[in-house]
Amino acid sequence: MSAPRTVRFAALVAAVGSVLLLGSGPAQAANGTVGVRETVCAQDLFVRTEPVGAWMGTLSKGQTFLVESKQSGWAYGFAYGDINRRGWVQDGWFC
C-alpha cells in the first residue's frame, strides 16, 4: 500500500528544499584556518573592532583576510583589500 498523495508530496517538497539549501550561499562557505590567507566568499563581510563590535570596513567577495586567531565563531586577523588593517570578521564566510 502506498502513502497518501499529500504525504508523498510533503516528502518531495522537503527533499527539493534540502537540495536547494545545499546549493545556496553559506552552505558553500567555509570556516577560516589560522595562519591561512583566506578568500572572502560572502558578498560583503564586515570587519569590526572586536566580535560584534563597531564596524570599521567591509571586505567584498574575492578580497582576502589572513586569519591569525579564532574565538567563538569569529576570526581575528589582517583584512587586505580596501581596509588593510587588523580586525575581526564573522567566521564561516571564506571560500
DRENMI-855625 format. One record per residue (C-alpha): x, y, z; residue in one letter; chain. Coordinates in steps of 0.5 Angstrom, whole numbers, plus 500, padded with zeros to 3 digits. Layout:
<sites>
[site [X; Y; Z]; A; A]
...
</sites>
This chain:
<sites>
[site [500; 500; 500]; M; A]
[site [503; 507; 498]; S; A]
[site [503; 513; 502]; A; A]
[site [497; 518; 501]; P; A]
[site [499; 523; 496]; R; A]
[site [499; 529; 501]; T; A]
[site [505; 525; 505]; V; A]
[site [509; 524; 498]; R; A]
[site [508; 531; 496]; F; A]
[site [511; 533; 503]; A; A]
[site [517; 529; 503]; A; A]
[site [518; 531; 496]; L; A]
[site [518; 538; 498]; V; A]
[site [523; 537; 504]; A; A]
[site [527; 533; 499]; A; A]
[site [528; 539; 494]; V; A]
[site [528; 544; 499]; G; A]
[site [534; 541; 502]; S; A]
[site [538; 540; 495]; V; A]
[site [536; 548; 494]; L; A]
[site [539; 549; 501]; L; A]
[site [546; 545; 500]; L; A]
[site [547; 550; 493]; G; A]
[site [546; 556; 497]; S; A]
[site [551; 562; 500]; G; A]
[site [553; 560; 507]; P; A]
[site [553; 552; 505]; A; A]
[site [558; 553; 500]; Q; A]
[site [563; 558; 505]; A; A]
[site [568; 555; 510]; A; A]
[site [571; 557; 517]; N; A]
[site [578; 560; 516]; G; A]
[site [584; 557; 518]; T; A]
[site [589; 560; 523]; V; A]
[site [595; 562; 519]; G; A]
[site [592; 562; 512]; V; A]
[site [590; 568; 508]; R; A]
[site [583; 566; 506]; E; A]
[site [579; 569; 500]; T; A]
[site [572; 572; 502]; V; A]
[site [566; 568; 499]; C; A]
[site [561; 573; 502]; A; A]
[site [558; 579; 498]; Q; A]
[site [560; 583; 504]; D; A]
[site [564; 582; 510]; L; A]
[site [564; 587; 516]; F; A]
[site [571; 588; 519]; V; A]
[site [570; 590; 526]; R; A]
[site [574; 593; 532]; T; A]
[site [572; 586; 536]; E; A]
[site [567; 581; 536]; P; A]
[site [560; 584; 535]; V; A]
[site [564; 591; 536]; G; A]
[site [564; 597; 532]; A; A]
[site [564; 597; 524]; W; A]
[site [571; 599; 521]; M; A]
[site [570; 597; 514]; G; A]
[site [568; 592; 509]; T; A]
[site [571; 586; 505]; L; A]
[site [568; 585; 499]; S; A]
[site [567; 578; 495]; K; A]
[site [574; 576; 493]; G; A]
[site [578; 580; 498]; Q; A]
[site [583; 577; 503]; T; A]
[site [584; 576; 510]; F; A]
[site [589; 573; 514]; L; A]
[site [587; 569; 520]; V; A]
[site [591; 570; 526]; E; A]
[site [587; 567; 531]; S; A]
[site [579; 565; 532]; K; A]
[site [574; 566; 538]; Q; A]
[site [567; 564; 539]; S; A]
[site [565; 564; 531]; G; A]
[site [570; 570; 530]; W; A]
[site [576; 571; 526]; A; A]
[site [582; 576; 528]; Y; A]
[site [587; 578; 523]; G; A]
[site [589; 582; 518]; F; A]
[site [584; 585; 512]; A; A]
[site [587; 586; 506]; Y; A]
[site [584; 590; 500]; G; A]
[site [580; 596; 502]; D; A]
[site [581; 596; 509]; I; A]
[site [589; 594; 510]; N; A]
[site [589; 593; 518]; R; A]
[site [587; 588; 523]; R; A]
[site [580; 587; 526]; G; A]
[site [575; 582; 527]; W; A]
[site [570; 578; 522]; V; A]
[site [565; 573; 523]; Q; A]
[site [568; 566; 521]; D; A]
[site [565; 562; 516]; G; A]
[site [565; 566; 510]; W; A]
[site [571; 564; 507]; F; A]
[site [572; 560; 500]; C; A]
</sites>
